[in-house]
């Protein structure tokens, strides 16, 4: 009898699946169990569990859950396992992980201390990323009222865009991060060149050389407006887009 056969036949119940989902399986055991699950048509459920588990570890810091919540989750998993055997336990584990992810994310909406970690990003790097992806905005915002509402919601200050000079036009808005998770970027074409204006609250301004440094033939122009900070990243020699933003 091979090692894989002994693993499968030793106990056909839940402990093998639990060890796999908890990351405790040895390599031979893991391969054998995954093959068994694929044969039973449950490979997709385990893959879903793995994706959710990886997303949880990547997106959220490790924090101690309240003891009552841990007890409730353990009880729910134990009930699913004992009630319907290992096949349903796999599906229940994936569903339970999904519910935990949704509940955890929802809970963070009401707690600033639980907000997922954000790291400021160099504006020039974000500019290059936008250009490489086709320089397409997330939102082609042509309505002045909606344009103002975006900044009112994200930066607590509505903005208007005055009529731009010939050869300049606004393509739309994107939300690439940068200074904070709420940074709003206006994408423009000026004399055929891509130009980005990053806008955020003044208290979110990093003013760090790692964030706002020019390079690669680009220039970064900084300005302030009605409690906001504006950074224009451009290949041109002067700021040609930010000056058209104004407070109502």
C-alpha positions in Angstrom: 0.0 0.0 0.0 1.4 3.4 -1.0 1.7 6.3 1.4 -1.0 8.1 -0.4 -3.4 5.1 -0.1 -2.7 4.8 3.6 -3.4 8.5 4.1 -6.8 8.2 2.3 -7.8 4.9 3.8 -6.7 5.5 7.4 -9.6 7.6 8.2 -12.1 8.6 5.4 -13.6 11.4 7.5 -13.0 15.1 8.3 -9.6 15.3 9.9 -7.8 15.1 6.5 -9.8 18.0 5.1 -9.4 20.1 8.2 -5.7 19.6 8.2 -5.6 20.6 4.5 -7.6 23.8 5.0 -5.6 24.7 8.1 -2.3 24.3 6.2 -1.1 21.5 8.5 -0.9 18.7 5.9 2.4 17.2 4.8 3.2 17.3 1.1 2.2 13.7 0.4 -1.0 14.1 2.5 -1.8 17.4 0.8 -1.4 15.8 -2.7 -3.5 12.8 -1.8 -6.3 14.7 -0.2 -6.5 17.2 -3.0 -6.7 14.4 -5.5 -9.5 12.8 -3.5 -11.4 16.1 -3.4 -11.0 16.6 -7.2 -12.4 13.1 -7.7 -15.3 13.9 -5.5 -16.0 17.2 -7.4 -14.9 19.4 -4.4 -11.7 20.8 -5.8 -13.3 24.1 -6.7 -14.6 24.6 -3.1 -11.1 24.1 -1.7 -9.6 26.4 -4.2 -12.2 29.0 -3.2 -11.3 28.6 0.4 -7.6 29.1 -0.4 -8.3 32.3 -2.4 -10.4 33.7 0.5 -7.8 32.7 3.1 -5.0 34.3 1.1 -7.1 37.5 0.6 -7.7 37.7 4.3 -4.0 37.4 5.2 -3.0 39.9 2.5 -5.7 42.6 3.0 -6.0 42.7 6.8 -3.6 42.8 9.7 -3.7 39.9 12.2 -5.8 40.9 15.1 -7.2 38.9 18.0 -10.9 38.2 17.4 -13.3 38.5 20.4 -13.5 35.1 22.2 -17.3 34.9 21.8 -16.9 35.3 18.0 -14.2 32.6 17.9 -16.4 30.3 19.9 -19.4 30.9 17.6 -17.3 30.2 14.4 -15.8 27.1 15.9 -19.3 25.9 16.9 -20.7 26.5 13.4 -17.8 24.7 11.8 -18.1 21.7 14.2 -21.9 21.6 13.6 -21.4 21.5 9.8 -18.8 18.8 10.2 -20.7 16.5 12.5 -24.1 17.0 10.8 -23.2 16.1 7.2 -19.7 14.6 7.0 -16.5 15.7 5.4 -18.0 16.5 1.9 -20.3 19.2 3.4 -17.5 20.3 5.7 -15.4 21.4 2.7 -18.3 23.5 1.4 -19.2 24.8 4.8 -15.5 25.9 5.4 -15.4 27.8 2.1 -18.8 29.5 2.9 -17.8 30.2 6.4 -14.5 31.9 5.3 -16.5 34.0 2.8 -18.9 35.1 5.6 -16.0 35.9 7.9 -14.4 38.1 5.1 -17.6 39.9 4.5 -18.3 40.4 8.2 -14.8 41.6 8.9 -14.7 44.0 6.0 -18.1 45.4 7.0 -17.0 45.8 10.6 -14.1 47.9 9.5 -16.4 50.5 8.0 -17.3 51.6 11.5 -13.8 51.5 13.0 -10.9 53.6 11.8 -8.5 51.5 13.9 -9.5 48.5 11.9 -9.0 50.1 8.5 -6.8 48.0 6.2 -3.2 49.2 6.0 -2.5 51.8 3.3 0.9 52.8 2.1 1.5 56.0 0.1 2.7 55.5 -3.4 5.1 57.6 -5.6 2.9 59.8 -7.8 5.3 59.4 -10.8 5.0 55.6 -10.5 1.2 55.9 -10.5 1.4 58.2 -13.6 3.5 55.6 -15.5 1.1 52.8 -14.4 -1.8 54.8 -15.8 0.0 55.4 -19.1 1.0 51.8 -19.5 -2.7 50.8 -18.9 -3.8 53.0 -21.7 -4.4 56.2 -19.7 -8.1 55.5 -19.4 -10.0 57.1 -16.5 -12.3 55.1 -14.2 -15.0 57.7 -14.6 -15.6 59.9 -17.6 -17.1 62.7 -15.5 -18.5 65.3 -17.9 -21.3 66.6 -15.7 -20.1 69.6 -13.6 -22.4 68.7 -10.7 -21.2 65.2 -10.5 -17.6 66.3 -11.0 -18.0 68.6 -7.9 -19.7 65.9 -6.0 -16.8 63.4 -6.4 -14.4 65.8 -4.7 -17.0 66.8 -2.1 -17.4 63.1 -1.1 -13.7 62.1 -1.3 -11.9 65.3 -0.2 -14.7 67.1 1.7 -14.4 70.0 -0.8 -16.3 70.3 -4.1 -14.3 71.5 -7.1 -15.2 72.8 -10.5 -13.2 72.6 -13.7 -13.1 75.8 -15.6 -12.9 75.8 -19.4 -9.5 74.6 -20.4 -7.3 76.2 -23.1 -7.2 74.9 -26.7 -5.2 71.7 -26.9 -6.2 70.7 -23.4 -9.0 68.5 -22.3 -10.1 66.5 -19.2 -10.5 62.7 -19.9 -12.0 61.8 -16.5 -11.3 60.9 -13.0 -9.5 57.9 -11.4 -8.9 56.7 -7.8 -5.3 55.3 -7.9 -4.3 56.1 -4.3 -1.1 58.0 -3.8 -1.2 60.4 -0.8 -4.1 58.5 0.8 -6.7 55.9 -0.1 -9.0 58.8 -1.0 -6.7 60.5 -3.5 -8.6 61.6 -6.6 -6.7 61.9 -9.9 -7.8 64.0 -12.9 -6.5 62.6 -16.2 -5.9 65.1 -19.0 -4.4 65.4 -22.4 -2.4 68.6 -22.9 -0.9 69.2 -26.4 -1.3 65.4 -26.9 0.6 64.6 -23.7 -0.8 62.6 -20.8 -1.1 64.8 -17.6 -2.3 63.7 -14.2 -3.4 66.0 -11.3 -3.6 64.2 -7.9 -5.9 65.9 -5.5 -6.3 65.2 -1.8 -6.9 67.0 1.5 -4.1 69.1 2.7 -3.7 67.1 5.9 -3.0 64.0 3.7 -0.1 65.7 2.1 3.1 63.6 2.5 5.6 66.1 1.0 8.1 63.3 0.8 10.7 63.1 -1.9 9.8 59.4 -2.3 6.2 60.3 -3.0 6.4 63.5 -5.0 9.8 63.4 -6.7 10.1 64.0 -10.4 12.0 61.8 -12.8 12.0 60.0 -16.1 11.5 63.3 -17.9 8.5 64.2 -15.8 7.9 67.3 -13.6 5.8 67.5 -10.5 4.1 70.8 -9.7 2.5 71.4 -6.2 -0.2 73.9 -5.4 -2.9 74.4 -2.7 -6.5 75.2 -3.1 -9.3 75.6 -0.5 -7.8 73.2 2.0 -6.6 70.8 -0.7 -3.2 69.9 -2.1 -2.8 69.4 -5.9 0.1 67.6 -7.5 0.4 67.8 -11.3 2.6 65.2 -12.9 3.4 66.2 -16.4 6.1 65.8 -19.2 5.6 69.6 -19.9 7.7 72.4 -18.6 4.8 74.1 -16.7 1.6 73.3 -15.0 -1.2 73.2 -17.6 -4.1 71.4 -16.0 -4.2 72.1 -12.2 -4.7 75.9 -12.7 -8.2 75.1 -14.2 -9.4 73.5 -11.0 -11.3 76.0 -8.7 -13.4 75.9 -5.6 -17.1 76.8 -6.2 
